[in-house]
Each structure stands twice: as C-alpha cells, then as structure tokens.
Amino acid sequence: MLESEQIINPTTRSIAETGWYALTRDDPDLGALLDSEASYQATSLSMVASASLAPPSVLCANGTVLSNVTAEGYPGARYHPGAVHFDAIEMLAIERAKRVFDARYANVQPHSCSSANLAVLAALLPRGGRILALDLESGGHLTHGASASVSGKHYDVACYSVEPDGRLDYGAVLDRALEHRPDVIIAGASAYPRWIDFAQFRAIADRVDAFLLADISHIAGLVAAGLHPSPIDYAHVTTTSTYKQLAGPRGGLILLGKDHRRTSPDGRTELWQLMQRAVFPGFQGTPDPSSIAAKARALAIASSGGFQATMKRVVDNAKALSDELVTLGYEVLTGGTDNHMVLVDVQAAGLTGIVAERALEECGILVNRNKIPGDPLPPAVGGGLRFGTNILSQRGMGPFEVRECAGIVHLVLSGLKVQDATHYELERALRDSVRDRVNALCARFPLQFDYE
Ligand code: DSN
C-alpha cells in the first residue's frame, strides 16, 4: 500500500481528498482521463435527453466509505453485521423517495431502472405471461419487451404504437388490450414528447384485468416537480431511473401508491411485499450502499424550490427549442413537446440520425440519433434526432439561449455534405466557428447548480 493511502483519517472529506491525491499521483493515466472528462462536460453542449448533471454533493455521496459495507437484505433485516449506519441511510432514502413522489412504498435498491423493470415483470408475470407495451420504434424501451431484451425473450409481447401524428391514441391502446388480454401493460417511453395519460392507462388495464406498470425514467423530474401528471396512484407499480432527470446517481427506484397493499398475483402476499422480494433476493444480491446514499441526496434536492424552478425551465426551453427548429424548417414529431424532449425527423432534411449525431459531436454538441415511427433505417443509423433540455436548463440557459442552440445546430446540419447513410464531410472552417460559439455559450453558462 502506498504512503498516502495508509493514512485513513476518519472523516469522509479527508478520505475523499486523500483518495483523489493518491489517484492522481499513483495512477496519472486514470487521473488525467477523469480530468479530461470533467473538461469535456464543461465545454460540451449536451442535449442528450436521457441525461442530467448530478450536483457535487450527489457525486460526493456516491464515493464514500459506505462502499466498504456489504449488507444483503433490507434495513433491520440484513444478512451481514455492521449495517447500522447504512440502515439509517437507506431508511432516509426511502422516506425521501416516498415524500418526493407521494408514494406509500419505495424500494431504493435497484441498480438501474432496467433491473427494476425486469424484477417487477418477473414478479407480476407468470412464465411466458403477456406484456402489452409501446413498441421500440414508437419510442418504447428495451426492457418493455423488445425482442433483443430478456423481457422480449421470456414473455409473450404485444405492442401498441403511436399514430401517424406521433401521438398515442388511447382508444387504439384499449383495442390492443382487448385483443391480446395482457397480464401487464407498460406505460412509459424513451422517446415520446407528449404527456402520458396514466388515468386512461389504468382504465384500460382494469378493463382487461391487467397490472399497470408505469416507467417514468425520462420524466421523473417533471413528475417530482408537479409538471407532469403523476402515475403513482394510477399504476400498480411505478419505476424510474435516478440519473436521467432526477440528477442522481446511476440507479433505479420502485414506487407504489394506493395499491401497495393489494393482493399480488400469487394470492398470498401484498404488492409491497412482492416488490421487496422481487428485488432481493429475486434479482439482486447486495445493494450498492453508496448509490443509495447518493439517491438520498438527489431526492432531497428534488424536493427543493431550486429543482422545481429548473424543471419549469426544462419545459419552457423544450418548447422554445421545438418552436425554433420548426421555424428553421425541421420536421418536429407531433409538432412540439409537453416535456423535456424534442424529436426531429432528419430524413426530411436529407440526413440520417448517425450522420447528424456525428457531425454535431465534432462541433461539441451532443444529441443522440433515434429511430422514429415508421423508420426504415436500422437503429444504429436511425432517421431521427432526440433532443433534451435537462442539461441546458441546469446550466441556467433560458429560451433565448436555447433558440441560439437551435440555430447553431442548424448551421451544422445545413452545412454538412452527406455522402451516404453513414458518411459525410464537414468543412474545418465551419466546424471551428461552431466550436467557438459552443465554447462561448458554455463559458457564459458554466456547469452550476441553483439548488446546491
Ligand atoms: N434508455 C436509454 C435512453 O433513453 O437514452 C439509455 O438511458
């Protein structure tokens, strides 16, 4: 062991400082890569819809001595000794999750929302049971029964789709439910820019005696801030990731509302007990204590006025981004947005998703390619771009600056020369001038947090 690492001064702060000193001195390659990543984030205009910035206190909570704790089980019922403080931290995270989402039950142990979804499906469905979910092309998620996912391999999957106007038609969803009689209906999306009507989904689920699972990973911040209707008391089970819009660590949550004591499909347990067992021992062994501490911190922030103000800006900014892209001639799916997300069909502009994504990335602008409804292109190419305003808003930008971002994006997309579906040319002078504008915007709106 190296000298600096022998001195473990028992305070979280000094351990963090000692660790960072040892890392940069003893592993300069890794230290330099981590520094480069921090600079890259500071100087990139990220509009990745499934990302947000975890504030420093969240990052700090995620890298503490708590990582040294092994503690299978739940607070007060662990399979290892020495969990007294971790128990208190997990209880704090649970209470905060319940408060933020007005839930009656919260499980804070899922390592991700993907694992939360798989655990919930395994608990609610019989082997080979049937799921009804939004198809991937319409904006669904891999763990909602996509053929490449274990959820698509182990269950019988029927899909509903968006209509030609890009929106959900709840009458059509009901028709699909009546036709397929699913055991579980999933409401939630990775790429859907409009409100989801969870009350209607529940009415459909009740018509066919199915469980309703709401996955709010993308909109959890808006739900927490009261800017999107909450599914908590409509869905039997709600899941979310904690990093996409909650500015937390990698991880997931399972939440239950008024149905928390409803009898489970096994007829013996209540829903909350089923969820406890579904996560541990059903799908996970030991929880990640540091990630749970970071979730506790992020959930405290999510109930603050500063977070709510940022989420309001997220929605206003998405509308401004959408309006400006329409004005610039882009085909915005559904004609606009109700949340943080704007979907653009770039084929209409003679591009593919991958070409647009790569050209923008060269200029320091991060937006990801996406399949769009009816897209003939494979997912690796994609016919669309998915924009999100979480990080621009966290930086403090408002609609005026977001319109400027749309203009910069347009400079790149209208200036590149497409060779084929995956190749293009971008003149160096154009790239450099866009890069300068990106740097200037990033310098004016540095990574910062109103709510720290
Ligand atoms: N589900 C993917 C996305 O929406 O980007 C990854 O988080």
Residues whose N, C-alpha, C, O or C-beta is under 5 A from the ligand:
A	BS01	DSN	S50 S190
